[in-house]
Amino acid sequence: MEMKGMVGTFVAWLIGTVIGIILSIIYFVITLFVVKAAADIVFAESLGTDMAVLSAALITVGSMLGGAGMRKGTLE
């Protein structure tokens, strides 16, 4: 009986992790588009791909870590 609960917990964890990774990738792509568009509008010149990817990655990591701290019970 314990094995069933452990397998169920593992499957739920695995599904949650895969969904989290997929949503993180989608968020990164959207952030990359916004950073590139904002740089084109504000600076009126093209932003280098490496700097755009770095900026989007930092924004994504910051928001993911900031959102993780807001979960109930993690700050206790």
C-alpha positions as a Markdown table, in Angstrom:
| # | Residue | x | y | z |
|---|---|---|---|---|
| 1 | Met | 0.0 | 0.0 | 0.0 |
| 2 | Glu | 2.9 | 2.4 | 0.8 |
| 3 | Met | 4.4 | 1.7 | -2.6 |
| 4 | Lys | 1.2 | 2.9 | -4.4 |
| 5 | Gly | 1.3 | 6.2 | -2.5 |
| 6 | Met | 5.0 | 6.7 | -3.2 |
| 7 | Val | 4.6 | 6.0 | -6.9 |
| 8 | Gly | 1.6 | 8.3 | -7.1 |
| 9 | Thr | 3.6 | 11.0 | -5.4 |
| 10 | Phe | 6.5 | 10.5 | -7.8 |
| 11 | Val | 4.3 | 10.7 | -10.8 |
| 12 | Ala | 2.6 | 13.9 | -9.6 |
| 13 | Trp | 6.1 | 15.4 | -8.9 |
| 14 | Leu | 7.3 | 14.4 | -12.4 |
| 15 | Ile | 4.2 | 15.9 | -14.1 |
| 16 | Gly | 4.5 | 19.1 | -12.1 |
| 17 | Thr | 8.2 | 19.4 | -13.0 |
| 18 | Val | 7.6 | 18.9 | -16.7 |
| 19 | Ile | 4.8 | 21.4 | -16.7 |
| 20 | Gly | 7.0 | 23.9 | -14.8 |
| 21 | Ile | 9.8 | 23.5 | -17.3 |
| 22 | Ile | 7.5 | 23.9 | -20.3 |
| 23 | Leu | 5.9 | 27.0 | -18.7 |
| 24 | Ser | 9.4 | 28.4 | -17.9 |
| 25 | Ile | 10.4 | 28.0 | -21.6 |
| 26 | Ile | 7.3 | 29.7 | -22.8 |
| 27 | Tyr | 7.8 | 32.6 | -20.3 |
| 28 | Phe | 11.5 | 32.9 | -21.5 |
| 29 | Val | 10.5 | 33.1 | -25.2 |
| 30 | Ile | 7.8 | 35.8 | -24.4 |
| 31 | Thr | 10.3 | 37.7 | -22.3 |
| 32 | Leu | 12.9 | 37.5 | -25.0 |
| 33 | Phe | 10.5 | 38.9 | -27.5 |
| 34 | Val | 9.6 | 41.8 | -25.2 |
| 35 | Val | 13.2 | 42.6 | -24.5 |
| 36 | Lys | 14.1 | 42.7 | -28.2 |
| 37 | Ala | 11.0 | 44.8 | -29.1 |
| 38 | Ala | 11.7 | 47.2 | -26.2 |
| 39 | Ala | 15.3 | 47.6 | -27.2 |
| 40 | Asp | 14.4 | 48.3 | -30.8 |
| 41 | Ile | 11.8 | 50.9 | -29.7 |
| 42 | Val | 13.8 | 52.7 | -27.0 |
| 43 | Phe | 17.3 | 52.6 | -28.4 |
| 44 | Ala | 16.3 | 52.7 | -32.1 |
| 45 | Glu | 18.9 | 50.1 | -33.0 |
| 46 | Ser | 19.1 | 46.3 | -32.9 |
| 47 | Leu | 20.1 | 44.7 | -29.7 |
| 48 | Gly | 22.7 | 41.9 | -29.9 |
| 49 | Thr | 21.3 | 38.4 | -29.6 |
| 50 | Asp | 23.6 | 37.5 | -26.8 |
| 51 | Met | 22.6 | 40.5 | -24.7 |
| 52 | Ala | 18.9 | 39.9 | -25.4 |
| 53 | Val | 19.2 | 36.3 | -24.3 |
| 54 | Leu | 21.1 | 37.2 | -21.2 |
| 55 | Ser | 18.6 | 39.9 | -20.3 |
| 56 | Ala | 15.6 | 37.6 | -20.8 |
| 57 | Ala | 17.4 | 34.8 | -18.8 |
| 58 | Leu | 18.0 | 37.1 | -15.9 |
| 59 | Ile | 14.4 | 38.4 | -15.9 |
| 60 | Thr | 13.1 | 34.8 | -16.1 |
| 61 | Val | 15.3 | 33.5 | -13.3 |
| 62 | Gly | 14.4 | 36.5 | -11.1 |
| 63 | Ser | 10.7 | 36.1 | -11.6 |
| 64 | Met | 10.8 | 32.3 | -11.1 |
| 65 | Leu | 12.8 | 32.6 | -7.8 |
| 66 | Gly | 10.7 | 35.5 | -6.6 |
| 67 | Gly | 7.5 | 33.5 | -7.3 |
| 68 | Ala | 8.9 | 30.5 | -5.6 |
| 69 | Gly | 9.3 | 32.5 | -2.4 |
| 70 | Met | 5.6 | 33.5 | -2.4 |
| 71 | Arg | 4.4 | 29.9 | -2.1 |
| 72 | Lys | 2.6 | 29.2 | 1.2 |
| 73 | Gly | 4.9 | 27.6 | 3.7 |
| 74 | Thr | 8.3 | 28.3 | 2.1 |
| 75 | Leu | 8.9 | 31.4 | 4.2 |
| 76 | Glu | 8.0 | 29.7 | 7.5 |
